[in-house]
Amino acid sequence: MMEADKVMFEIYRESTYTGKYQVVYFTELNEHNKEYEINRAMSGEHFYDGFIKNYRKDEAKEIIDKLLKRMNDGEKLTATDVEAALAKHLPDSK
């Protein structure tokens, strides 16, 4: 899978603002918001990072949003839970 066929993202927990879980899609940032979003993610507590397929990425983003809501509502999820939920949207490891 080529780089253009994937979207790089990170799920992190804000440590300086709300303490909520957030996501940043690094490969979709532009010059206007890149520095701010990267700094915000870097100052947070890392939870999970990886790639989703560009194909049907909106469906994958909806899944991520639902996971974030569950975590922000207090549910304890693991990286394995994230991978299981996104399984059909993750690029092949080959």
VENCOR-V330432 format. One record per pair of residues at least 4 apart in sequence whose C-alpha atoms are under 8 Angstrom apart, sorted by the first residue. I is the first residue (numbers start at 1). GAP is how many residues later the second one is. If there is no record, write none. Layout:
<<I GAP> <I GAP>>
This chain:
<<1 4> <1 5> <1 90> <1 91> <2 4> <4 50> <5 48> <5 49> <5 50> <6 45> <6 46> <6 47> <6 48> <6 85> <7 18> <7 19> <7 20> <7 21> <7 44> <7 45> <7 46> <7 47> <7 50> <8 17> <8 18> <8 19> <8 41> <8 42> <8 43> <8 44> <9 14> <9 15> <9 16> <9 17> <9 18> <9 40> <9 41> <9 42> <9 43> <10 13> <10 14> <10 15> <10 16> <10 31> <10 36> <10 37> <10 38> <10 39> <10 40> <11 10> <11 11> <11 12> <11 13> <11 35> <11 36> <11 37> <11 38> <12 9> <12 10> <12 11> <12 29> <12 32> <12 33> <12 34> <12 35> <12 36> <13 6> <13 7> <13 8> <13 9> <13 31> <13 32> <13 33> <13 34> <14 4> <14 5> <14 6> <14 7> <14 8> <14 26> <14 27> <14 29> <14 30> <14 31> <15 4> <15 28> <15 29> <15 30> <16 27> <16 28> <20 52> <21 47> <21 50> <21 51> <22 46> <24 13> <24 14> <24 17> <25 4> <26 8> <26 12> <29 4> <29 5> <30 4> <31 4> <33 4> <34 4> <35 4> <36 4> <37 4> <38 4> <39 4> <40 4> <41 4> <41 5> <42 4> <47 32> <48 31> <51 39> <51 40> <52 5> <52 8> <52 34> <52 37> <52 38> <52 39> <53 4> <53 36> <53 37> <53 38> <56 4> <56 33> <57 4> <57 32> <58 4> <59 4> <60 4> <60 26> <60 29> <61 4> <62 4> <63 4> <63 22> <63 23> <64 4> <64 18> <64 22> <65 4> <66 4> <67 4> <67 15> <68 4> <69 4> <70 4> <70 5> <71 4> <71 5> <71 6> <77 4> <77 5> <78 4> <79 4> <80 4> <81 4> <82 4> <83 4> <83 7> <86 4>>
